[in-house]
Each structure stands twice: as structure tokens, then as C-alpha cells.
Amino acid sequence: MASLKELSKKKDLLTSGHRLCSGCGVSIAVRQILLAAENPVVVSSATGCLEVATTIFPYTAWKPSFIHSAFENSAATISGVEAMYKSLQRQGKIPEGKKIDFIAFGGDGGTYDIGLQSLSGALERGHRFLYVCYNNEAYMNTGIQRSSATPYGANTTTRPVGKKSFGKSVDRKDLTQIAIAHKIPYAAQASPSHWNDLVTKVRKALNCGGASFMNVIANCNRGWRNDTGKAVEMCRLAVQTCYWPLYEVENGKLKINLKPKEKKPITEFIKDQGRFAHLKRPENQHVVEELQHMVDHDWEHLLALEKLEA
Amino acid sequence: MAKLVSMTGNQAVAECMRQINPDVVAAYPITPSTEIMQIFSEFVADGAVDTELVTVESEHSAMSACIGAAAAGGRVMTATSACGLALMWEMLPIASVMRLPIVMTVVNRALSAPINIHCDHSDSMGCRDSGWIQIYSENAQEVYHNVIQAIKISQREGVWLPIMVCVDGFIISHSIESIELLEDEKVKDFIGEFKPRLPLLDLDHPVTYGPLDLQDYYMEHKKQFDDALRNSKETVIEVAKEFKKEFGYDYGLIDKYKLDDAEVAIVVLNSAAGTGKHVVNKLREKGVKAGLLRIRLYRPFPYEEIRDALKNVKAVAVMDRAVSYGAQGPLFPEITAALYDSPSRPKLKNIIYGLGGRDISIEEIEDIFCSLDDVVRTGKVGNVYQWIGVREDNKR
């Protein structure tokens, strides 16, 4: 387990002065992830907020080597980088003891949707890398369009609230379970609100010897329509309501890392978010109930899975 | 000693890859290029190469992994065909403008729909504007030589560009030819050691690949890139000279066959040149001043060399094995542009042939030469744009 004292002595690998929005949850999550790495890292990123706002030529906010090639292929791109590392090390062109960690970042659009194939391929092939989905639950970079990570009932620009619409009418995809189904040595869900849990998971992921996956919730105040500065609070509420359970699967064994003593109702999570503002209207009460039902069902399912694998 | 062997075009490419011993190969199978990777996989399995083989889940990921690997700093190769190349399309300009020396064999095949596994050039022509150097090969011997040269061209200082070496699917990829294989050591010496430029894996000098480039820099970067691609022509010539010095084979940007005194000529790419040269020989025996121009380097396009090669010809048929639908064949406007400033400015025809693997016969090429003869006699071109080998009466 990392101590704050230890982490505070490390240098940030993502510099300040990048152009992510003020109060962006992604930069907080990415900083925590990079602080957790114990070896030098090479980063790849999908097209998206993180990439466009940190690499506006002639500037770069990345201290480590960084590559962005396209939207849907962060995992395939890092596969190539890792393959070259393996090849050169085998040929003695990179010293044997020189360990490099490989981290691929993608938003929920570049991971859940268009990038799912390249992620699946890379996980199946077992490259030694960590894939991090920074999940802000919509295509935020292009203007808050729905993604398959967007929750039921949320208002987005391509599934807007209207006379006949209460927002997104279907449940979000469970990408973490899809990643787990690849039988990779390590997969987890994390949140920047629980930094110690997140940092510990990154270390486990990077040391698991193969492909690993982390789904990290990352508040986007523009898309979620909450006050700037509430990123960590929003993510914490996601955990406390069991909307975003913190759990991990290590070598096939599932462990829930945090079971709230008192599970807060989903209304606590959605109440200060503009994307759910319409759910306060009486005619949309059933949507809130359905959302609560979905969260409860998934949480119960997760508890059962943990028990099953105990 | 170089040795003479019987092998298919695909075998020749795989053998060439064994001799090159790339650091990373990422590939996804697609007919007719699949065999290259199957044979190469055996080399990997037997430890005949040091290559890390990444067997990806799609061609898009194949090119993405090649990009990651090349940026990481090493020699990278792949091969594909048709729809596979089309699926890579998004990644092709990314590879080129990042200046990554990836060498890819494109075994030319028709694009769907209708699905067709046989040869035409719609795949490589479809990505001609992606900034890759494009080299076309007449036969298995040449594709073998071209891939070796491509490795050297791609990583030369000032070039640093990806190259696709094109060869006709089935006609060359699956036909057995007699090929002279060069010695492993000599190939190794010829291509030299790979010295990476700005590798991601150099931790002491971190780099950012693929940043956001807005209105303030994008055009400057594209201009620099265009200059680099244009200038690579000189390197293609240099490497051909070095290849000739080392191995005795003579390659240029274009292949001029009996053109010096020709009055009528055809312009072709890839394997049709073989049949075309045969027809030229036949016609020469009859006293017809026929010639052939084969384009080896298609990107960057050698306008001056082509203008010079065709300056004395009176009528030319540009033969395209692909169509820019609603316009003409992709080669035709380039040749027209090359000849526009020529004082003699030959008459030009555009012949579309051989789509989806349809055979091009000796008789058809003879007919084309006959029609060129008519053009010379009458001074009239008639229909500039023609398809040959198509059944006009399409009743079943």
C-alpha cells in the first residue's frame, strides 16, 4: 500500500498547464495512476479529452513518452510498443533489468464502443500493459453524446430529454465484466475519490505480468452538469451509492474492496447533476426507481459473484 | 552464393522477411497475402528470426500495432490485401506523417462489393494519397528485390517514410517462378543496422507522438511532409544504384521497354507488363514500333522521367487495373499531367482492364496496339476512356 508521504515526493508525470477543463476528473485520475507506477512508463492514449487537451502542439503535458494514433486503437498501439520492447530486450538491445511499464488510456467512447475490438484483441493476446478506461460516461470531447457507458435516464445531446424521451432509455454496458471475461490476471474498478485503493490497484495491475484493465470513473463537470470542483465528491457519491462499486478480480478471484456500511440511495448521486435534472419531475419518478433497481441488481449480483468465488 | 529456387511470390516475400529479420511484425490474415504470414510464422516458430509476431484481431489493429512498434524504435513489417488494406486506411496517413519506416507488402486484390479475391489495383490505388511511398513489382523476383530496397529506403535519413510494395494477387503471389535468392549475409549487410529516430523507448529523451495540431501549425507540418515524400524519389534512385552495385540488378523509377524509337506504347503497372512485353516483342517482329512503359514508383510520382520516356511516342494507351469511378483510371490523369507540357504531347487513351482478376490476353493487348496505330494514322483518338474484356451482351 502506498503512503501519501511517498506519493507526495514523486514528480507529477502529467504537468500542470494542460488545457483540460478546470475541475476535470480525468486529470486527477491520470495523475494518481502515473504516480502509482514504480517503473518508467510509456503511455498511449485514444483520441479524446485527455489527448487533445494535453498535447496541443508545440506543447505537451506528458513527461513520459507518449503516443496517440487514433480514437479506437489505444490498446493496439501500445501492443506494438510493448512488442517492440519485448523484441529488443530479447535481442539484448534493451538491458534485461530495464523494466518499462506500458499504460494505455481511453475514454468510455474509445473503450466501451469504437475501441472495444482493439481492447479485446490486446487483452486476449496478453501484452504486458495496463489499459485504463477513464469513464466520464459520454462522448464528452465531442459535445456530450451518449455512449454505451452512459447511464439509464441521463440527458445527452444525442439522447436528449424531450416530450417523448426521458434521456437514455437503456442500461449501460458492463465493460469491467467484459474485460474480466478475457481471463486476464488483473482487472478492477476504481475511483479517484479513493486514491489509496486506486494507487494500490494500479501497482497490482502493472505487476501482474500480463494484460490488465482498470475502469476508473472520472467526473466531467461539463457533461454531468455539476459544479466545477466537485469531481472527487461526485466520484465518491458514485461509490457510496454502489453505482460504481470498487472491486477487483485478481487471477480469477473477485473481491469487493469497499462495501458501504450504509448504501446511499441513487438520488444522492444524481441530485446535483444537471444531466439528471429532469428526473426530479414527478412524471419521471419511474426512471429514478428503475435506475435504483438497476444499481441494486448489479450490486447484489456482484456480492453474489464474490461469494461464489470465495 | 545466390541460389536459384522455385517459389511463389508469397514465398519469396516471406523468405525476404526472414532475411530482413524485422523486430516486430503485426498482421491479420487476408487472401491472397495470408501465405506470407503463414510462412513467416513458421520462421518465428522455429526461431529463424528474432521477430516479435503480433497476431492481431484486425488489419486496423495490425497497422496500429505497427505504428506503436515503429514509434517505439525498430524495424517493422506487415502484409495485407484488398479489404484489409481498406480497413487500415485510417491508420495509413498516421504512419506516414509520423514518419515511421514501416514496410508493407500489398498483394493487390479487388475491393468488395461484389466480393472478389482476385487481382486488381483498387486496394493500393484507394490509398495512394495516404503519404506512403508506393512501389509496384512486375514479378516475384522483383517484389523480393523491392522489399529489400524498401527497407533501406524507408529508414534513410531524410526519408523516414513507410513504403508499400505492391504485387499482383494470385497472378504473382501464388504462381511458381524461378527466383534467384540472395545470400542471407549479403541482404543483412545491404540493409544495415537499424538506427531508430526519436524512439518512444528512449526513456532519457521522452517524445510525444501524435499531438493535436491546429490552424497554427497543421499546414506547415503537411508541407514538410509533402517535401519529404517528394524528395524520397532521389533515395529510391540511390538505393536502386546501390542494389545494382551489390547484386547486379538494375531498377529505376520506371521500366522503359523498347521505348527509344517507339511510335505506339502502353503504360502499365505490375504483372501485365510481362504479357505486354511479350506482345511488344511480337509486334516488333512484324515491324511495328511498339514499346512499353512500366511504372515502378507510383508515389512519389515520377512526372519528369515519364515525360522524358514518352516524348517520342505518338500514341499511348494507359492501362489501369482500377477505376476512379465516375472519372478515369487512377494512372491515366497522372500520365496526362506528366505529358501536358511535353512539346510532342502524344495522343492518349485510357484502357480499363483486368478488374477482379479478369485475364488480360495477348490478343487484347495486340488490339490495343492496333487501335493506337489507328490513332497515329488518323490523328483521331475516338473514345478516350474504354473498358476491355467486358461482355457487352450480358445475357446469361
Interface residues (C-beta under 8 A of the other chain):
Chain A: P40 V42 S44 E51 V52 T55 I56 F57 P58 T60 W62 K63 P64 S65 F66 I67 H68 S69 A70 E72 N73 A76 T77 I78 S79 G80 V81 E82 A83 M84 Y85 K86 S87 L88 R90 Q91 I94 I100 Q117 S118 S120 G121 A122 E124 R125
Chain B: D23 V24 A26 D50 T51 E52 V54 T55 V56 E57 S58 H60 S61 S64 A65 C66 I67 G68 A69 A70 A71 A72 G73 G74 V76 E90 M91 I94 M98 L200 L201 D202 L203 P206 V207 T208 Y209 G210 P211 L212 D213 L214 Y217
